[in-house]
Amino acid sequence: MSSNDDELADNQPDVSGDDSFDDSDLSDSSDDEEGFHFDEDDTGDIEQKKEVPKDIDFKYMVVGICCHPKKDLVAVGTISGPVDLYSFSRESTNKEILSYVHHKHSCRAVKFSESGEHLFTASKDTTICVVDMESNSVYRKFSRVSGLPIYSLLPIDNYLLAAGEDEGQVVLWDFRMQNPIQVFEDCEDFISSMAMKKEKRVVLAASGDGRIVSYNLRAMKMDKQSEYLDVELLSLGIFKDGSKVAVGGGDGAINIFNFGEFGNISDRFPGHPGSVDSMAVLSDDVLCTGCEDGKIRVVQLFPNRFLGVLGGHKGFAVEGLSLSHDSSLLASCSYDQKVKFWDLSSVNELKEQDVKETKKKHQQVNKQVNSFFDDL
């Protein structure tokens, strides 16, 4: 997500509703040394076996999405400020429920509370708003004195949330109060993404300065931080039952840490042809990644490998990913002014099939070894 949202909004391409949009000027750079040139990975497309909701088209670039934790609803933040709420369905037409215009500038982050009772929205204008989902109205709006544009949000419970700002601040809010509970200033660049290990009340923050920082909410202090990785860190996910942390970098690699051991990475999985801008954790060892080249990939960790490509946004960087409440669909958004949906049923089948093939190969190898020794 660019920090220069207003300039992007003024110069955004008009591609809404145009399936024939030609993105060759973005992807074909073989004769332009300064343009993007991505080598294709060797993974195939993952079959979409079930019907998915149709694309939702917008007048403005979409920079943030979040699916409701209990209903087939998606909240969409746009670069011009409006926040739109849509219902989606595999069987019927998607419907616009409401459009909120409470932000003066780009709405950079939208997140539902865990219960789904509240929708938090944050903007470049430094404000955070709370939408009551029962009355469908904005009933709280706040910002801190001398606050900076907000880049990311993390709901902690129904009332507590963390906001990541453009210059590295992590601000804790109880939205029933007008002033923040705590302001941490341990990073030097934008807070791109945050995640939480709830049972330990530990918040992780990824920064554009190349560090991961953890915050202990019980002690209200910074707990640990990683070494500088010399690359922007752009996305974050906790997996393996909370024991591992995956961090997407601007160099196309996924950096893996042991939770609580952030001094150095424990593993590194390169291979994305552009920056890993967004991430969604599907299971204990499977992630979806949104890449700068516009593709959404399914990645297995331990063993580290690409399982395939779900689809993409015609060369536009994938700005956001969000799982539906039943984890059957993945929603994605990009600067092509669309929200798209992807069926995940084939992912589990693909993984199970691969496990069976691996077991079969091991059995064949063991049979060959046993036959060899039987002949001795």
C-alpha positions in Angstrom: 0.0 0.0 0.0 1.4 3.3 -1.0 1.7 6.1 1.6 0.8 8.6 -1.1 -2.8 7.6 -1.2 -4.2 11.0 -2.4 -1.9 11.0 -5.5 -2.9 7.5 -6.3 -6.6 8.3 -5.9 -6.3 11.3 -8.4 -4.4 9.2 -10.9 -6.1 5.8 -10.6 -6.8 3.9 -13.8 -10.4 3.5 -14.7 -10.7 -0.3 -15.0 -14.0 -1.0 -13.2 -16.2 -3.4 -15.0 -13.6 -3.8 -17.9 -12.5 -7.4 -18.1 -10.5 -6.6 -21.2 -8.2 -4.2 -19.3 -4.7 -4.4 -20.8 -2.1 -4.6 -18.1 0.8 -5.3 -20.5 2.4 -2.0 -19.6 2.8 -3.3 -16.1 3.8 -6.9 -16.7 5.7 -6.9 -20.0 9.0 -5.2 -19.3 11.4 -7.4 -21.2 12.6 -4.3 -23.1 12.4 -1.9 -20.2 15.1 -2.3 -17.6 13.3 -0.1 -15.1 10.0 -1.9 -15.3 8.9 -5.0 -13.4 10.0 -8.3 -14.8 8.9 -11.3 -13.0 10.0 -14.9 -13.8 7.0 -17.2 -13.8 7.0 -19.8 -11.1 6.5 -23.4 -12.1 3.3 -24.1 -10.1 0.1 -24.7 -11.8 -3.4 -23.1 -11.3 -5.5 -24.6 -8.5 -8.9 -25.7 -9.9 -11.9 -23.8 -8.7 -14.3 -26.7 -8.3 -17.2 -24.8 -6.8 -19.0 -21.7 -7.9 -17.8 -18.5 -6.2 -19.5 -15.2 -5.6 -19.1 -12.8 -8.6 -16.5 -10.1 -8.5 -17.5 -6.8 -6.8 -16.6 -3.7 -8.8 -15.8 -0.3 -7.3 -15.3 3.2 -8.6 -12.2 3.6 -6.5 -9.1 1.5 -5.8 -9.6 -1.0 -3.0 -6.9 -1.1 -0.3 -8.4 -3.1 2.5 -11.0 -5.9 3.1 -12.2 -7.9 6.0 -14.8 -10.7 6.0 -17.3 -10.8 8.9 -16.5 -13.5 11.5 -20.0 -15.0 11.5 -21.8 -13.9 8.3 -21.3 -13.7 4.5 -20.4 -10.0 4.7 -17.3 -8.2 3.5 -16.2 -4.7 4.5 -14.2 -2.8 1.9 -12.0 0.2 2.4 -11.2 2.4 -0.6 -8.5 4.8 -1.5 -10.9 7.8 -1.7 -12.3 7.2 1.8 -15.7 5.4 1.5 -16.2 2.1 3.4 -18.6 -0.2 1.7 -20.4 -3.2 3.2 -21.5 -6.0 0.9 -23.2 -9.3 1.4 -21.9 -12.1 -0.9 -23.3 -15.4 -2.0 -22.3 -18.4 -4.2 -25.9 -18.8 -5.4 -27.3 -15.3 -5.7 -26.2 -11.7 -6.5 -23.9 -9.8 -4.2 -25.6 -6.9 -2.6 -24.4 -3.5 -1.3 -25.7 -3.1 2.3 -24.3 0.3 3.1 -21.6 2.8 2.2 -20.0 4.9 4.9 -18.3 8.2 4.1 -17.0 9.1 7.6 -13.3 9.3 6.5 -11.9 12.4 4.7 -9.0 10.6 3.2 -8.0 7.0 2.2 -9.4 4.3 4.4 -6.4 2.1 4.8 -7.7 -0.6 7.2 -11.0 -2.3 8.0 -11.4 -5.0 10.6 -14.3 -6.6 12.4 -14.2 -7.3 16.1 -14.0 -11.0 17.1 -17.8 -11.0 17.9 -18.7 -9.2 14.7 -20.6 -6.5 16.7 -18.2 -3.8 15.6 -16.4 -2.7 12.5 -13.2 -0.7 13.0 -12.0 1.5 10.2 -8.8 3.6 10.1 -7.6 6.3 7.8 -4.8 8.4 6.5 -6.5 11.3 8.2 -5.3 9.8 11.6 -8.8 8.8 12.7 -10.3 5.5 13.9 -14.0 5.0 13.7 -16.2 2.3 15.3 -19.3 1.2 13.4 -22.1 -0.5 15.4 -23.2 -3.4 13.2 -26.6 -3.6 14.8 -27.6 0.0 14.1 -25.2 0.3 11.0 -24.0 3.6 12.2 -20.7 5.2 13.2 -21.0 5.9 17.0 -17.3 6.4 18.0 -14.6 8.4 16.3 -11.2 9.2 17.8 -7.5 10.0 17.1 -4.6 10.8 19.3 -3.1 14.3 19.7 -0.3 14.7 17.1 -1.3 11.3 15.7 0.1 10.1 12.4 -1.7 8.4 9.4 -2.7 4.9 10.3 -1.5 2.0 8.2 -2.8 -1.1 9.9 -5.3 -2.3 12.6 -5.6 -5.3 14.9 -8.7 -5.9 17.0 -7.6 -7.6 20.3 -11.1 -8.1 21.8 -14.5 -6.5 21.5 -13.1 -3.2 22.9 -9.3 -3.2 22.7 -7.5 -2.7 19.4 -4.0 -1.8 18.2 -3.2 0.7 15.4 0.0 0.8 13.5 1.1 4.2 12.3 3.2 5.5 9.4 6.3 6.3 11.4 6.5 3.0 13.4 4.2 3.7 16.4 2.0 1.0 17.7 -0.9 2.5 19.6 -3.2 0.6 22.0 -6.8 1.8 22.3 -9.9 1.0 24.4 -12.5 2.6 22.2 -14.7 3.3 25.2 -12.0 5.9 26.1 -11.0 9.0 24.2 -7.2 8.7 24.8 -4.9 5.8 24.0 -3.9 3.3 26.7 -0.3 3.1 25.5 1.9 4.3 22.6 5.0 2.2 21.7 7.6 3.9 19.6 10.1 1.1 18.9 10.1 1.0 15.1 11.3 3.6 12.6 9.0 2.9 9.7 5.4 2.1 8.9 3.7 -0.8 10.7 2.5 -2.9 7.8 0.8 -5.8 9.6 0.0 -7.1 13.1 -1.0 -10.4 14.6 -1.7 -11.7 18.1 -1.2 -14.8 20.2 -4.3 -14.5 22.3 -3.5 -16.9 25.1 -0.2 -15.1 25.9 -1.6 -11.6 25.2 1.3 -10.9 22.9 1.0 -8.6 19.8 3.4 -8.9 16.9 4.1 -6.0 14.6 6.0 -6.1 11.3 7.7 -2.9 10.2 8.9 -1.4 7.0 12.3 -0.9 8.7 12.8 -4.6 8.5 12.1 -5.7 12.1 9.5 -7.8 14.0 8.6 -6.5 17.4 6.5 -8.2 20.1 4.5 -6.5 22.8 3.4 -8.0 26.1 -0.1 -6.6 26.8 -0.1 -7.8 30.4 3.1 -5.9 31.3 2.3 -3.2 28.7 5.8 -3.1 27.4 7.9 -4.1 24.4 9.0 -7.7 24.8 11.4 -8.7 22.0 12.5 -7.5 18.6 14.3 -9.1 15.7 17.5 -8.0 14.0 17.2 -5.8 11.0 16.5 -7.9 7.9 17.5 -5.2 5.4 14.2 -5.5 3.6 10.7 -4.1 4.1 8.4 -6.5 6.1 4.9 -6.3 4.6 2.7 -9.2 5.9 2.5 -11.4 8.9 0.9 -14.7 10.0 1.1 -17.0 13.0 0.9 -20.8 12.3 1.9 -24.2 13.6 -0.4 -23.9 16.6 1.2 -20.6 17.5 4.8 -21.8 17.5 5.9 -20.3 14.2 5.6 -16.8 12.6 5.7 -16.3 8.8 6.7 -12.8 7.6 6.4 -11.7 4.0 9.2 -9.5 2.7 9.7 -6.9 -0.1 12.3 -9.3 -1.6 9.7 -12.0 -2.3 10.8 -14.3 0.6 8.8 -15.7 3.5 11.0 -15.4 6.7 10.1 -17.8 9.4 10.7 -17.3 13.1 10.1 -19.4 16.2 7.6 -17.6 18.3 9.3 -15.7 21.0 12.7 -16.2 19.4 13.0 -13.2 17.2 16.7 -12.7 17.3 17.1 -14.3 14.0 15.1 -16.3 11.4 14.8 -20.1 11.8 14.0 -20.6 8.1 13.6 -18.7 4.9 11.5 -19.6 1.9 12.3 -17.5 -1.2 10.5 -17.8 -4.6 7.9 -15.2 -5.0 8.7 -13.1 -8.0 7.8 -9.9 -6.2 7.1 -8.5 -2.7 4.7 -10.6 -0.5 2.2 -7.8 0.2 -0.5 -9.8 2.0 -1.0 -13.1 3.8 -3.8 -15.3 5.1 -3.3 -18.4 7.3 -5.4 -21.3 6.1 -4.2 -24.0 8.4 -1.3 -25.1 10.6 1.0 -25.4 7.7 -0.7 -23.7 4.7 -0.8 -20.0 3.8 -2.2 -17.9 1.0 0.0 -15.1 -0.2 -0.8 -12.0 -2.2 2.1 -11.0 -4.4 3.3 -7.8 -6.2 2.8 -9.7 -9.5 -0.9 -9.9 -8.9 -1.1 -13.6 -8.2 -2.5 -15.4 -5.1 -0.4 -18.4 -4.2 -1.0 -21.3 -1.9 2.1 -22.1 0.1 2.9 -25.0 2.3 5.5 -24.6 5.0 7.5 -27.5 6.5 8.1 -28.7 3.8 8.4 -25.4 2.1 6.8 -25.4 -1.3 4.3 -23.8 -3.6 1.1 -25.8 -4.0 -0.3 -23.7 -6.8 -1.9 -20.5 -7.8 -5.5 -19.7 -6.9 -5.8 -16.8 -9.4 -5.0 -13.1 -9.5 -5.7 -9.5 -10.3 -4.2 -9.0 -13.8 -0.8 -7.8 -12.7 -2.0 -5.5 -9.9 -0.4 -6.1 -6.5 -2.7 -8.0 -4.1 -3.3 -5.5 -1.3 -5.5 -7.6 1.0 -6.7 -11.2 1.7 -9.4 -12.3 4.1 -10.9 -15.7 4.9 -14.7 -16.1 5.0 -16.2 -17.0 8.4 -16.5 -20.7 7.4 -13.0 -20.7 5.8 -14.5 -22.0 2.5 -13.7 -18.8 0.5 -10.9 -16.4 0.3 -11.6 -12.7 -0.6 -8.9 -10.6 -2.3 -8.6 -7.0 -3.3 -6.2 -4.9 -5.5 -5.8 -1.6 -7.3 -7.9 -3.0 -10.2 -10.9 -1.8 -8.2 -12.3 -5.3 -7.6 -12.9 -7.7 -4.8 -12.6 -11.3 -6.0 -13.5 -14.6 -4.3 -11.7 -17.9 -4.5 -12.9 -21.4 -3.6 -10.6 -23.2 -1.2 -12.0 -26.7 -1.4 -9.3 -27.9 -3.8 -6.5 -26.7 -1.5 -7.2 -29.4 1.1 -7.7 -32.0 -1.6 -4.4 -31.0 -3.2 -2.6 -31.3 0.1 -4.2 -34.7 0.9 -3.4 -36.0 -2.6 0.2 -34.8 -2.2 0.5 -36.6 1.2 -0.8 -39.8 -0.4 1.7 -39.5 -3.3 4.6 -38.9 -0.8 3.6 -42.0 1.2 3.4 -44.0 -2.0 6.9 -42.9 -3.0 8.3 -43.8 0.4 6.7 -47.2 0.2 8.3 -47.8 -3.2 11.7 -46.7 -2.0 11.4 -48.9 1.1 10.4 -51.9 -1.1 13.4 -51.3 -3.4 15.7 -51.2 -0.4 14.3 -54.3 1.1 14.5 -56.1 -2.2 18.2 -55.1 -2.5 19.0 -56.6 0.9 17.0 -59.7 0.3 19.2 -60.5 -2.7 22.4 -60.3 -0.6 
